[in-house]
């Protein structure tokens, strides 16, 4: 039973660490875009992509 519990805790730690790294990477990308002055352009491209996906989902 201890092995199963240890494995589950390790799995949750790996998943949590992965989510944390993704959030950290997203923050670095946003910071770099803002520093380069391309944040607004990236935001427009992202909104167009989301609108396209939403239209495809409705059809």
C-alpha distances in whole Angstrom, upper triangle without the diagonal:
4,5,5,6,9,10,11,12,14,15,17,18,20,21,23,24,26,27,29,30,32,33,35,36,38,39,41,42,44,45,47,48,50,51,53,54,53,50,52,53,49,49,52,50,47,48,50,47,45,49,49,45,46,49,47,44,47,49
4,5,5,6,8,10,10,12,14,15,16,18,20,21,22,24,26,27,28,30,31,32,34,36,37,39,40,42,43,45,46,48,49,51,52,51,49,51,52,48,48,51,49,46,48,50,47,45,48,49,45,46,49,48,45,48,50
4,5,5,6,9,10,10,12,14,15,16,18,20,21,22,24,25,27,29,30,31,33,35,36,37,39,41,42,43,45,46,47,49,51,49,47,50,50,46,46,49,48,44,46,48,45,44,47,47,43,44,48,46,43,46,48
4,5,5,6,9,10,10,12,14,15,16,18,20,21,23,24,26,27,29,30,31,33,35,36,37,39,41,42,44,45,46,48,49,48,45,48,48,45,44,47,45,42,44,46,43,41,44,44,41,41,44,43,40,43,45
4,5,5,6,9,10,11,12,14,15,16,18,20,21,22,24,26,27,28,30,32,33,34,36,38,39,40,42,43,45,46,48,46,44,46,47,43,43,46,45,41,43,45,42,40,43,44,40,41,44,43,40,43,45
4,5,5,6,9,10,10,12,14,15,16,18,20,21,22,24,26,27,28,30,31,33,34,36,37,39,40,42,43,45,46,45,43,45,46,42,42,45,44,41,42,45,42,40,43,44,40,41,45,43,41,44,46
4,5,5,6,9,10,11,12,14,15,16,18,20,21,23,24,25,27,29,30,31,33,35,36,37,39,41,42,43,45,43,41,44,44,40,40,43,42,38,40,42,39,38,41,41,38,39,42,40,38,41,43
4,5,5,6,9,10,11,12,14,15,17,18,20,21,23,24,26,27,29,30,32,33,35,36,38,39,41,42,43,42,39,42,42,39,38,41,40,36,38,40,37,35,39,39,35,36,39,38,35,38,40
4,5,5,6,9,10,10,12,14,15,16,18,20,21,22,24,26,27,28,30,32,33,34,36,37,39,40,42,41,38,41,41,38,37,40,39,36,38,40,37,35,39,39,36,37,40,39,37,39,42
4,5,5,6,9,10,10,12,14,15,16,18,20,21,22,24,26,27,28,30,31,33,35,36,37,39,40,39,37,40,40,36,36,40,38,35,37,39,36,35,38,39,35,37,40,39,36,39,42
4,5,5,6,9,10,11,12,14,15,17,19,20,21,23,24,26,27,29,30,32,33,35,36,38,39,37,35,38,38,34,34,37,36,32,34,36,33,32,35,35,32,33,37,35,33,36,38
4,5,5,6,8,10,10,12,14,15,16,18,20,21,23,24,26,27,28,30,32,33,34,36,37,36,33,36,37,33,32,35,34,31,32,35,32,30,34,34,31,32,35,34,32,35,37
4,5,5,6,8,10,10,12,14,15,16,18,20,21,22,24,26,27,28,30,31,33,34,36,35,32,35,36,32,32,35,34,31,33,35,33,31,35,35,32,33,37,36,34,37,39
4,5,5,6,9,10,10,12,14,15,16,18,20,21,22,24,26,27,29,30,31,33,34,33,31,34,34,30,31,34,32,29,31,33,31,29,33,33,30,32,35,34,32,35,37
4,5,5,6,9,10,11,12,14,15,17,19,20,21,23,24,26,27,29,30,32,33,31,29,32,32,28,28,31,30,26,28,31,28,26,30,30,27,28,32,30,29,32,34
4,5,5,6,9,10,11,12,14,15,17,18,20,21,23,24,26,27,29,30,32,30,28,30,31,28,27,30,29,26,28,31,28,26,30,31,28,29,32,32,30,33,35
4,5,5,6,9,10,10,12,14,15,16,18,20,21,22,24,26,27,28,30,29,27,30,30,27,27,30,29,26,28,31,28,27,31,32,29,30,34,33,31,34,37
4,5,5,6,9,10,10,12,14,15,16,18,20,21,23,24,26,27,29,27,25,28,28,24,25,28,26,23,26,28,25,24,28,28,26,27,31,30,28,31,34
4,5,5,6,9,10,11,12,14,15,17,18,20,21,23,24,26,27,25,23,25,26,23,22,25,24,21,23,26,23,22,25,26,24,25,28,28,26,29,32
4,5,5,6,9,10,11,12,14,15,17,18,20,21,23,24,26,25,22,25,26,23,23,26,25,22,24,27,25,24,27,29,26,27,31,31,29,32,35
4,5,5,6,9,10,10,12,14,15,16,18,20,21,22,24,23,21,24,25,21,22,25,24,21,24,26,24,23,27,28,26,27,31,30,29,32,35
4,5,5,6,9,10,11,12,14,15,16,18,20,21,22,21,19,21,22,18,19,22,21,18,20,23,20,20,23,24,22,24,27,27,26,29,31
4,5,5,6,9,10,11,12,14,15,17,18,20,21,20,17,20,21,18,17,21,20,17,19,22,21,19,23,24,22,24,27,27,26,29,32
4,5,5,6,9,10,11,12,14,15,16,18,20,19,17,20,21,18,18,22,22,19,22,24,23,22,26,27,25,27,30,30,29,32,35
4,5,5,6,9,10,11,12,14,15,16,18,17,15,19,19,16,17,20,19,17,20,22,20,20,24,25,23,25,29,28,28,31,33
4,5,5,6,9,10,11,12,14,15,16,15,13,16,16,13,13,17,16,14,16,19,17,17,21,22,21,22,26,26,25,28,30
4,5,5,6,9,10,11,12,14,15,15,12,15,17,14,14,18,18,16,18,21,20,20,23,25,24,25,28,29,28,31,33
4,6,5,6,9,10,10,12,14,14,12,16,17,14,15,19,18,17,20,22,21,21,25,26,25,27,30,30,30,33,35
4,5,5,6,9,10,11,12,11,10,13,14,11,12,16,15,14,17,19,18,18,22,23,22,24,27,27,28,30,32
4,5,5,6,9,10,10,9,7,10,12,9,10,14,14,12,15,18,17,17,21,22,22,23,26,27,27,30,32
4,5,5,6,9,10,10,9,12,14,12,13,16,17,16,18,21,21,21,24,26,26,27,30,31,31,33,36
4,5,5,6,9,9,8,12,13,11,13,16,16,16,19,21,21,22,25,26,26,28,30,31,31,34,36
4,5,5,6,5,5,9,9,8,10,13,13,13,16,18,18,19,22,23,23,25,27,28,29,31,33
4,5,5,6,5,8,10,10,11,14,15,15,17,19,20,21,23,25,25,27,29,30,31,33,35
4,5,8,8,11,13,13,14,17,18,18,20,22,23,24,26,28,28,30,32,33,34,36,38
4,6,8,11,11,11,14,16,16,17,19,21,22,23,25,26,27,29,31,32,33,36,37
4,6,8,8,10,12,13,14,16,17,19,20,22,23,25,26,28,29,31,32,34,36
4,6,5,6,9,10,11,12,14,16,17,18,20,21,23,24,26,27,29,31,32
4,5,5,6,9,10,10,12,14,15,16,18,20,21,22,24,26,27,29,31
4,5,5,6,9,10,11,12,14,15,17,19,20,21,23,25,26,27,29
4,5,5,6,9,10,11,13,14,16,17,19,20,21,23,25,26,28
4,5,5,6,9,10,11,12,14,15,16,18,20,21,22,24,26
4,6,5,6,9,10,10,12,14,15,16,18,20,21,23,25
4,5,5,6,9,10,11,12,14,15,17,19,20,21,23
4,6,5,6,9,10,11,12,14,16,17,18,20,22
4,5,5,6,9,10,11,12,14,15,16,19,20
4,5,5,6,9,10,10,12,14,15,17,19
4,5,5,6,9,10,11,12,14,16,17
4,5,5,6,9,10,11,12,14,16
4,5,5,6,9,10,10,12,15
4,5,5,6,9,10,11,13
4,5,5,6,9,10,11
4,5,5,6,9,10
4,5,5,6,9
4,5,5,7
4,6,5
4,6
4
